[in-house]
Amino acid sequence: MSDSANGVQKAVPGLGRRSAEVLSALRNDLLEGVFPEGGALPTERELCERFDASRPTIRRATARLVEDGLIVVRQGAGMFVRSTSAAGAPGSKTISVMAIYEGELLLTVQKMVLAKGHLLCAYSQGSSYWDPKQERLFLQRVKEERHKGIVAFCSPVGPTNEDALRELVGAGVRVVHIEHYSTDLPAQPYIVCDYRRAGYAAAVELMIAGCEDVAYVAMAHSPYEELLERGLTEALGEHGHGYDPRKNRFDFPAGRFSEDPKTLAQARSKIEAFVKSAVRKSDGRTGIFCRTLGLALAVHEAAGRHGIKVPRDLALIAFDFEEPPRDCPVDTVYVDRMASLERAIDAVAATTWSPLRELVPPTLARRGSVRASSRRRSPK
């Protein structure tokens, strides 16, 4: 039984309560076959009367059904249930996956798709590292080949390909995003991490541990990083001493991953200077939140070289895309991105299209770098 049937209405991001109620009812009607495939939906006026709702309320709900690929609007004719037979090549068994995965991770994705009885068409963002032009060419080919669906990890570099994504939906291709390409939620279905909540949770952990000053270790300006910092800022503003990026943000030097000894030495020196400065300027314990576990491990290593004890002198927490190992020395707020990817593939491969719109909450794995006693506890 659906949530709406039980009288429970889940919040829908981007929609008001009444529009969400109308959306839920119409989606249930579509999935249960109340309106036949290819058939017309009630007119906007009829829907207003049925739900005792205003035209803007109805339009917001039906616009979401269009974005989800469940209905089409024909100018001057009305709204119609999308015909699956006309929405792609008959029996299409190809699923496209856009991601930054290569090597073993790509093999894992391939197994996921094959296990669903489908073929994988992969586009690796890692090879071009965000090339909107190449991405557009790929999206166009997906449309022309009428793939069953696409799991999208789109480029955050402008110009974005929002128009190409809309065309895919219009052609009947199922679209599910597994990553933000802007700080706003995607217009199409998605299952993405709630990064703002992750940043908020990390800040709260540090404040509970008694950290007076909190710094953020960044490395780029991707949407997910901006959302992490936004959550951190909100928590420190509501419960702490505030956050000033001019004073409390440290841009991690990319040279830390260089193979050139001189460049590597310079990067290490910058990290050590940051750690020493962060600890020295604080009256109490210092807290540091890092955008990835890899950056946090480098900070942890730099602290150790200068006799700075974690967590006695420095509380350290990171964000990452998988649960850290049991022997990891850093507390981590994480989300399982591969699990989200698998759920997206399941949705695309399913016989019935049920669009996902889900912000995945993060999980905290305590490893003893924020509170000493937490090392003996099991992760939440």
Wavefront OBJ file of the C-alpha trace (Angstrom):
o trace
v 0.000 0.000 0.000
v 1.320 3.444 -0.882
v 2.089 6.149 1.657
v -0.694 8.291 0.261
v -3.134 5.427 0.684
v -2.151 5.254 4.329
v -2.786 8.951 4.722
v 0.910 9.757 4.942
v 2.232 12.253 2.434
v 5.978 12.458 2.015
v 7.533 15.851 1.273
v 8.568 16.300 -2.334
v 11.537 18.636 -2.880
v 10.549 21.670 -4.946
v 6.798 21.207 -4.483
v 4.338 22.560 -1.970
v 2.157 20.255 0.126
v -0.929 20.405 -2.111
v 1.025 19.930 -5.330
v 2.792 16.957 -3.737
v -0.587 15.424 -2.818
v -1.879 15.873 -6.376
v 1.355 14.458 -7.791
v 1.141 11.380 -5.554
v -2.479 10.686 -6.496
v -1.898 11.088 -10.246
v 1.276 9.002 -10.142
v -0.604 6.199 -8.407
v -3.335 6.413 -11.051
v -0.731 6.109 -13.808
v 1.076 3.182 -12.203
v -2.196 1.346 -11.551
v -3.387 1.828 -15.147
v -6.357 4.080 -14.345
v -5.462 6.038 -17.469
v -4.613 3.747 -20.434
v -1.282 4.005 -22.223
v -1.496 6.713 -24.866
v -4.797 7.926 -23.459
v -5.692 11.430 -22.401
v -5.640 12.664 -18.840
v -8.474 14.794 -17.470
v -8.263 18.441 -18.462
v -6.646 20.965 -16.177
v -10.101 22.271 -15.204
v -11.300 18.750 -14.370
v -8.234 18.130 -12.229
v -8.824 21.410 -10.385
v -12.366 20.250 -9.594
v -11.288 16.729 -8.600
v -8.637 17.925 -6.149
v -10.302 21.213 -5.195
v -7.019 22.884 -6.100
v -5.863 25.955 -8.001
v -4.459 25.861 -11.534
v -0.884 26.672 -10.361
v -1.083 23.721 -7.939
v -2.194 21.355 -10.720
v 0.398 22.714 -13.146
v 3.265 22.155 -10.707
v 2.179 18.553 -10.205
v 1.691 17.751 -13.899
v 4.970 19.478 -14.799
v 6.728 17.035 -12.472
v 5.007 14.114 -14.252
v 6.337 15.471 -17.546
v 9.858 15.755 -16.114
v 9.595 12.174 -14.858
v 8.686 10.992 -18.348
v 5.261 9.652 -17.352
v 3.097 11.978 -19.437
v 3.467 14.228 -22.475
v 1.788 17.528 -23.274
v 0.562 18.069 -26.824
v 0.007 21.695 -27.647
v -3.692 22.373 -28.092
v -4.642 18.743 -27.403
v -3.924 18.183 -23.726
v -1.967 15.770 -21.542
v -1.459 12.128 -22.475
v 0.011 9.027 -20.853
v 3.343 8.310 -22.480
v 3.241 5.328 -24.781
v 6.096 2.997 -23.909
v 6.008 1.454 -27.373
v 6.713 4.858 -28.901
v 9.212 5.927 -26.258
v 12.233 4.095 -27.524
v 13.372 1.160 -29.555
v 11.103 -1.869 -28.928
v 12.603 -3.989 -26.172
v 15.618 -1.701 -25.686
v 18.007 -3.395 -23.261
v 20.748 -0.764 -23.181
v 21.386 1.349 -20.103
v 23.854 4.214 -20.290
v 25.899 5.120 -17.252
v 27.765 8.410 -17.031
v 30.268 8.362 -14.197
v 33.846 8.951 -13.100
v 34.377 5.232 -12.649
v 37.208 3.405 -14.354
v 39.012 0.095 -13.866
v 37.553 -2.151 -11.161
v 34.698 0.242 -10.404
v 33.586 0.175 -14.024
v 33.611 -3.628 -13.961
v 31.372 -3.487 -10.893
v 28.923 -1.229 -12.756
v 28.994 -3.599 -15.719
v 28.069 -6.539 -13.464
v 25.175 -4.541 -11.993
v 23.713 -3.839 -15.421
v 24.260 -7.352 -16.779
v 22.597 -8.801 -13.684
v 19.440 -6.927 -14.726
v 19.522 -8.510 -18.179
v 20.681 -5.310 -19.868
v 23.714 -4.064 -21.758
v 25.971 -1.280 -20.475
v 26.927 1.770 -22.486
v 29.501 3.659 -20.411
v 30.681 7.248 -20.599
v 33.606 7.979 -18.287
v 33.750 11.571 -17.107
v 37.175 10.794 -15.689
v 38.762 10.520 -19.134
v 37.832 14.066 -20.187
v 37.313 15.489 -16.692
v 34.161 17.471 -17.342
v 33.944 18.301 -21.024
v 30.386 19.609 -21.652
v 30.809 19.353 -25.446
v 31.760 15.674 -25.353
v 29.015 15.054 -22.831
v 26.455 16.632 -25.160
v 27.549 14.394 -28.027
v 27.069 11.360 -25.800
v 23.600 12.474 -24.662
v 22.586 13.036 -28.268
v 23.731 9.535 -29.211
v 21.765 8.058 -26.299
v 18.672 9.806 -27.651
v 19.297 8.703 -31.242
v 19.917 5.093 -30.208
v 16.826 5.203 -27.955
v 18.460 3.612 -24.923
v 16.110 2.429 -22.223
v 17.593 4.794 -19.690
v 20.594 6.690 -18.436
v 22.164 6.964 -15.004
v 23.614 10.459 -15.123
v 26.669 11.973 -13.467
v 26.634 15.227 -15.418
v 29.338 17.849 -15.715
v 29.104 20.784 -13.284
v 31.092 22.866 -15.766
v 29.011 25.270 -17.829
v 27.288 25.372 -20.127
v 25.248 22.550 -18.608
v 23.331 20.196 -20.885
v 19.933 20.691 -19.268
v 18.232 21.067 -22.651
v 19.714 17.762 -23.854
v 18.459 16.052 -20.699
v 14.950 17.405 -21.311
v 15.097 16.059 -24.860
v 16.034 12.628 -23.538
v 12.988 12.610 -21.273
v 10.856 13.790 -24.176
v 12.131 10.857 -26.247
v 11.094 8.421 -23.530
v 14.555 7.721 -22.103
v 14.471 7.139 -18.353
v 16.853 9.541 -16.597
v 18.124 9.178 -13.017
v 20.853 11.479 -11.691
v 23.301 10.147 -9.094
v 25.110 13.444 -8.607
v 24.426 17.179 -8.544
v 25.584 19.194 -11.536
v 24.579 22.393 -9.727
v 23.719 23.253 -6.140
v 20.039 22.975 -7.097
v 18.382 19.585 -7.351
v 18.169 18.140 -10.884
v 14.917 18.688 -12.777
v 14.818 15.000 -13.714
v 14.574 12.058 -11.252
v 17.543 11.632 -8.912
v 19.071 9.736 -6.009
v 21.842 11.941 -4.641
v 23.602 12.497 -1.333
v 22.235 15.129 1.014
v 25.561 16.966 1.175
v 24.189 19.897 3.124
v 23.112 17.532 5.875
v 26.525 15.843 5.779
v 28.328 19.151 6.343
v 25.886 20.049 9.086
v 26.379 16.694 10.834
v 30.178 17.000 10.707
v 30.066 20.467 12.282
v 27.726 19.283 15.034
v 30.056 16.372 15.891
v 32.976 18.768 16.234
v 31.002 21.200 18.392
v 29.732 18.419 20.672
v 33.364 17.394 21.128
v 34.133 20.891 22.445
v 35.851 22.434 19.432
v 35.845 26.223 19.661
v 37.266 26.801 16.176
v 36.370 24.775 13.103
v 38.199 24.875 9.773
v 37.152 23.432 6.416
v 39.668 21.765 4.099
v 38.557 22.177 0.489
v 40.136 21.437 -2.859
v 37.791 22.608 -5.574
v 34.433 24.294 -6.027
v 32.193 21.457 -7.209
v 28.477 21.603 -6.326
v 28.853 18.842 -3.755
v 31.689 20.720 -2.052
v 29.696 23.938 -1.967
v 26.776 22.067 -0.390
v 29.057 20.506 2.235
v 30.370 23.946 3.126
v 26.840 25.358 3.186
v 25.773 22.761 5.764
v 28.892 23.434 7.837
v 28.194 27.175 7.728
v 24.573 26.716 8.817
v 25.481 24.521 11.797
v 28.268 26.794 13.017
v 26.032 29.826 12.591
v 23.143 28.259 14.521
v 25.063 26.510 17.298
v 28.665 27.733 17.274
v 30.786 30.812 16.749
v 30.050 31.161 13.039
v 32.171 30.358 10.009
v 34.219 32.801 7.943
v 35.640 31.177 4.778
v 38.302 33.882 4.546
v 39.721 32.719 7.878
v 38.533 29.151 8.324
v 38.831 27.639 4.844
v 42.027 25.987 3.669
v 42.424 25.095 -0.005
v 44.298 21.825 -0.070
v 47.289 22.007 -2.452
v 46.893 19.753 -5.484
v 50.664 19.279 -5.438
v 50.188 16.813 -2.564
v 49.381 14.217 -5.229
v 52.229 15.172 -7.550
v 55.009 12.755 -8.488
v 57.505 15.619 -8.641
v 59.509 15.589 -5.367
v 59.862 19.373 -5.207
v 56.171 20.015 -5.812
v 55.235 17.334 -3.300
v 57.563 18.819 -0.653
v 56.075 22.281 -1.147
v 52.539 20.936 -0.782
v 53.414 19.049 2.397
v 54.955 22.191 3.828
v 51.726 24.146 3.195
v 49.617 21.463 4.868
v 51.890 21.356 7.918
v 51.823 25.141 8.206
v 48.023 25.097 8.088
v 47.742 22.407 10.779
v 50.162 24.141 13.129
v 48.468 27.494 12.611
v 44.979 26.028 13.188
v 46.009 24.456 16.496
v 48.049 27.439 17.688
v 45.387 30.105 17.161
v 42.661 28.257 19.073
v 42.039 28.740 22.798
v 40.617 25.207 23.020
v 40.560 22.186 20.763
v 40.556 22.789 17.043
v 38.194 20.953 14.711
v 38.894 20.293 11.037
v 36.399 18.998 8.463
v 37.813 17.681 5.164
v 35.877 17.263 1.923
v 37.280 13.752 1.409
v 38.876 11.091 3.554
v 42.047 11.264 1.442
v 42.565 14.900 2.418
v 41.870 14.114 6.074
v 44.475 11.357 6.096
v 47.043 13.820 4.749
v 46.142 16.294 7.519
v 46.358 13.496 10.102
v 49.803 12.562 8.814
v 51.000 16.196 8.926
v 49.765 16.563 12.508
v 51.658 13.454 13.568
v 54.924 14.739 12.128
v 54.732 17.758 14.457
v 53.606 16.016 17.622
v 50.020 17.246 17.348
v 47.815 14.545 18.846
v 44.514 13.489 17.305
v 42.026 13.786 18.949
v 43.655 15.373 22.042
v 44.873 18.545 20.299
v 43.024 18.283 17.013
v 39.601 16.807 16.245
v 39.384 15.575 12.663
v 36.401 14.457 10.572
v 35.939 13.818 6.853
v 33.279 13.208 4.231
v 33.572 10.313 1.806
v 31.665 8.114 -0.646
v 32.004 4.795 1.146
v 32.331 3.492 4.673
v 35.930 3.790 5.917
v 37.801 0.616 6.961
v 37.720 -0.406 10.606
v 41.380 0.546 11.022
v 40.903 4.006 9.499
v 42.105 6.710 11.947
v 39.545 9.353 10.903
v 35.856 9.751 11.793
v 33.884 9.908 8.547
v 30.464 11.124 7.494
v 29.798 9.043 4.419
v 27.269 7.956 1.836
v 27.494 4.758 -0.208
v 27.550 6.115 -3.750
v 27.763 2.633 -5.313
v 24.581 1.630 -3.474
v 22.838 4.697 -4.903
v 24.124 3.800 -8.354
v 22.723 0.281 -8.032
v 19.322 1.622 -6.970
v 19.322 3.965 -9.958
v 20.096 1.043 -12.289
v 17.301 -0.984 -10.668
v 14.834 1.848 -11.303
v 15.864 2.267 -14.936
v 15.793 -1.480 -15.634
v 12.429 -2.106 -13.949
v 9.406 -3.079 -16.025
v 7.407 -0.210 -14.521
v 9.011 3.215 -14.423
v 8.864 4.626 -10.893
v 10.973 7.818 -10.915
v 13.283 8.287 -7.931
v 13.521 11.646 -6.190
v 15.558 11.000 -3.108
v 18.157 12.799 -1.022
v 20.226 10.087 0.656
v 21.070 10.893 4.298
v 24.702 10.423 5.370
v 25.945 7.933 7.963
v 28.541 8.611 10.654
v 31.382 6.130 11.174
v 33.269 6.909 14.380
v 36.933 5.951 14.321
v 38.296 7.952 17.267
v 39.539 11.176 15.661
v 36.879 13.451 17.197
v 36.296 11.812 20.572
v 38.904 9.408 21.928
v 36.439 6.946 23.461
v 34.561 6.548 20.174
v 37.211 4.229 18.721
v 35.704 1.347 20.709
v 32.200 1.948 19.439
v 30.598 0.410 16.396
v 29.679 2.798 13.573
v 26.145 4.073 13.552
l 1 2 3 4 5 6 7 8 9 10 11 12 13 14 15 16 17 18 19 20 21 22 23 24 25 26 27 28 29 30 31 32 33 34 35 36 37 38 39 40 41 42 43 44 45 46 47 48 49 50 51 52 53 54 55 56 57 58 59 60 61 62 63 64 65 66 67 68 69 70 71 72 73 74 75 76 77 78 79 80 81 82 83 84 85 86 87 88 89 90 91 92 93 94 95 96 97 98 99 100 101 102 103 104 105 106 107 108 109 110 111 112 113 114 115 116 117 118 119 120 121 122 123 124 125 126 127 128 129 130 131 132 133 134 135 136 137 138 139 140 141 142 143 144 145 146 147 148 149 150 151 152 153 154 155 156 157 158 159 160 161 162 163 164 165 166 167 168 169 170 171 172 173 174 175 176 177 178 179 180 181 182 183 184 185 186 187 188 189 190 191 192 193 194 195 196 197 198 199 200 201 202 203 204 205 206 207 208 209 210 211 212 213 214 215 216 217 218 219 220 221 222 223 224 225 226 227 228 229 230 231 232 233 234 235 236 237 238 239 240 241 242 243 244 245 246 247 248 249 250 251 252 253 254 255 256 257 258 259 260 261 262 263 264 265 266 267 268 269 270 271 272 273 274 275 276 277 278 279 280 281 282 283 284 285 286 287 288 289 290 291 292 293 294 295 296 297 298 299 300 301 302 303 304 305 306 307 308 309 310 311 312 313 314 315 316 317 318 319 320 321 322 323 324 325 326 327 328 329 330 331 332 333 334 335 336 337 338 339 340 341 342 343 344 345 346 347 348 349 350 351 352 353 354 355 356 357 358 359 360 361 362 363 364 365 366 367 368 369 370 371 372 373 374 375 376 377 378 379 380
